[in-house]
């Protein structure tokens, strides 16, 4: 699984459904990267695509059953990896890191 695919899997695992535009906005990924990853995930049966009820020009993307199963398998591995990464950091260092990531997120959103 590519990094863009993982990021889409992660965001859709937390949300019921999103449009590709919403995924771009929430992940700060390039539109082309999202489009390519969505196509691969649709081809692999990890996503389902449905016309948006509110706007017929848009499509809502959601995890398929296979996508939800993959999400359930991968998330515990990702959490364990994150815990291992921060295990030797103090609470203050973790707070500083969170602050830096939040700042970078704001810069990317501007």
KANOR-V562556 format. One record per run of one state. SS is the DSSP state (A for helix, B for strand, O for the rest). FROM is the first residue (numbers start at 1). LEN is the number of residues. If there is no record, write none. Layout:
ss:SS from:FROM len:LEN
ss:SS from:FROM len:LEN
This chain:
ss:O from:1 len:2
ss:A from:3 len:12
ss:O from:15 len:3
ss:B from:18 len:1
ss:O from:19 len:1
ss:A from:20 len:8
ss:O from:28 len:3
ss:A from:31 len:13
ss:O from:44 len:3
ss:B from:47 len:5
ss:O from:52 len:7
ss:B from:59 len:5
ss:O from:64 len:1
ss:A from:65 len:22
ss:O from:87 len:4
ss:A from:91 len:19
ss:O from:110 len:1
